[in-house]
Amino acid sequence: MAILKNDKDVDLVKITVKIFGPKYFGLDTYDVITMVLEVRDGATVAEVMDTLDRIYPGLKNKLLRNGVIIPMHDIWINGRPIDFLQGLDTVLKEGDVVQIIPPFGG
């Protein structure tokens, strides 16, 4: 579990999560959702996705299929696609910004 509270044996770090196009993901707003989460030091993107799916049920299924990002969707860490990092196994650190991006066109 990525969100931990009052656990004195675990070091926590703060990360920021931004969900762009939340209406696309079935959430009840058009505005970008920004939240700060405390996660255990060493938490991965996959763990944060599990946490976000508990907060926003169904979000994970609109972004991932069989543990892989659906084509045209993206997850970035500090402005870099996780495909160029360690994918869902990317370890997060203090101050990281996780951006969840729906497909878009223009």
MOTA-V450918 format. One record per residue. N is the residue number from 1. RES is the residue in three letters. PSI is psi in degrees with one decimal (* if undefined). D_FIRST is the distance of its C-alpha to the first C-alpha in Angstrom with 1 decimal. Layout:
n & res & psi & d_first
N & RES & PSI & D_FIRST
N & RES & PSI & D_FIRST
This chain:
n & res & psi & d_first
1 & MET & 133.3 & 0.0
2 & ALA & -37.4 & 3.8
3 & ILE & 126.3 & 5.9
4 & LEU & 142.5 & 7.3
5 & LYS & 136.4 & 10.8
6 & ASN & 31.6 & 13.6
7 & ASP & 102.9 & 12.2
8 & LYS & -13.9 & 15.4
9 & ASP & -2.4 & 14.5
10 & VAL & 130.1 & 12.0
11 & ASP & 136.0 & 13.5
12 & LEU & 149.6 & 12.2
13 & VAL & 154.1 & 13.8
14 & LYS & 133.1 & 14.7
15 & ILE & 159.5 & 14.8
16 & THR & 136.5 & 16.7
17 & VAL & 131.5 & 16.0
18 & LYS & 127.0 & 19.2
19 & ILE & 110.1 & 19.7
20 & PHE & 146.5 & 23.4
21 & GLY & 47.6 & 25.3
22 & PRO & -29.7 & 22.9
23 & LYS & -37.5 & 25.7
24 & TYR & -37.7 & 25.6
25 & PHE & 6.7 & 22.0
26 & GLY & 14.2 & 23.2
27 & LEU & 162.8 & 22.1
28 & ASP & 43.0 & 24.7
29 & THR & 155.2 & 26.0
30 & TYR & -20.3 & 27.9
31 & ASP & 149.0 & 26.9
32 & VAL & 133.5 & 24.3
33 & ILE & 126.0 & 21.1
34 & THR & 129.8 & 20.0
35 & MET & 151.5 & 17.1
36 & VAL & 128.1 & 15.8
37 & LEU & 144.5 & 12.1
38 & GLU & 122.6 & 11.1
39 & VAL & 160.0 & 8.4
40 & ARG & 144.3 & 8.5
41 & ASP & 124.9 & 11.8
42 & GLY & 2.3 & 11.6
43 & ALA & 149.5 & 8.7
44 & THR & 167.6 & 10.2
45 & VAL & -41.0 & 11.5
46 & ALA & -41.5 & 10.1
47 & GLU & -40.1 & 6.4
48 & VAL & -38.0 & 8.1
49 & MET & -39.5 & 10.0
50 & ASP & -42.9 & 7.5
51 & THR & -46.4 & 6.8
52 & LEU & -34.2 & 10.5
53 & ASP & -28.7 & 11.4
54 & ARG & -35.3 & 10.2
55 & ILE & -43.0 & 12.3
56 & TYR & 82.8 & 15.0
57 & PRO & 132.6 & 15.2
58 & GLY & -13.1 & 17.0
59 & LEU & -45.7 & 16.4
60 & LYS & -40.1 & 14.9
61 & ASN & -20.9 & 17.9
62 & LYS & -6.6 & 20.3
63 & LEU & -30.8 & 19.1
64 & LEU & 146.0 & 18.2
65 & ARG & 122.2 & 20.2
66 & ASN & 39.8 & 19.3
67 & GLY & 15.5 & 16.8
68 & VAL & 142.0 & 19.6
69 & ILE & 132.0 & 20.4
70 & ILE & 136.5 & 23.2
71 & PRO & 143.1 & 26.4
72 & MET & -3.6 & 27.4
73 & HIS & 162.2 & 23.9
74 & ASP & 153.1 & 22.2
75 & ILE & 126.2 & 19.2
76 & TRP & 149.6 & 20.5
77 & ILE & 118.3 & 19.4
78 & ASN & 39.3 & 22.1
79 & GLY & 6.2 & 24.5
80 & ARG & 130.9 & 24.1
81 & PRO & 138.9 & 23.1
82 & ILE & -16.3 & 20.2
83 & ASP & -26.6 & 22.8
84 & PHE & 4.1 & 24.6
85 & LEU & -127.1 & 21.7
86 & GLN & 29.1 & 19.4
87 & GLY & -143.3 & 18.3
88 & LEU & -13.8 & 14.7
89 & ASP & 3.6 & 14.3
90 & THR & 127.0 & 15.5
91 & VAL & 133.8 & 14.0
92 & LEU & 149.6 & 13.9
93 & LYS & 169.3 & 15.8
94 & GLU & 129.1 & 17.1
95 & GLY & -4.2 & 18.9
96 & ASP & 150.4 & 17.9
97 & VAL & 119.7 & 18.6
98 & VAL & 122.3 & 16.8
99 & GLN & 126.6 & 19.4
100 & ILE & 121.4 & 19.1
101 & ILE & 123.4 & 22.7
102 & PRO & 171.5 & 24.4
103 & PRO & 147.3 & 27.7
104 & PHE & 160.0 & 30.6
105 & GLY & 171.9 & 34.3
106 & GLY & * & 37.4
